[in-house]
């Protein structure tokens, strides 16, 4: 999805907080992230970005 476009996503682990940068999956992959049973969701959080790094050459 696009950067800085807000979406609503399910967080089955309840670990992401407001403003966190997260990894998401969508579609059929999102419906099976629950360890209990498939859920009727479109987008699910599967990870949290804890740090970012880049070098000056990657700015373009």
N, C-alpha and C positions, 0 to 999 in steps of 0.2 A: 504494500500500500504506500501511499505518498507520505512523505515526512511532514510532520506538524499538522496532520489532519486527524482530529480526535475521532476515536471509535470506541464502542463499548465492547469489552472482551471479558469472558469468564476467567476467573483466576481460581482454579480448583484447589490450589495449595494455600490460598489467602496470604501470599507473601509480598506481592507487589504493592507499592504505595503510590499515592497521588504524585504525579510528576516523574515517576520512574521510567527509564527507557527499558522496554521489554521486547522479547522475541514472541511472535505470535504465529499461529497456524489458522487456516480458515477452511471452510467447506467441510467435506467429509472427515478430514483429519481433526478438525476442532471437535467434532461430535464424539470422538473416542478417547479424549484425553483423561476422562474420569476413570479412576481405578475400580469404581463400583459398577457403573453401567453407562451406556451411551446417553448423551444429552442432546437436546434439540437446540444447539447453539451454532452461530455462524463464525465466531472468532474466539479463540482461547489463548491464554498466556501460557507459554511453555518454558520461559526462562527470563531472567533479569540481567541486564547489562550492569556489571559492577564497576567497570572502568573502560575508558576509551583512550587510545593513544594514536598519534599519527606524526609523520615527519613533514617538514616544510615542503618537500618535493611533491607530496601527494595532494597538495592544495590545488594544483592545476592552474 
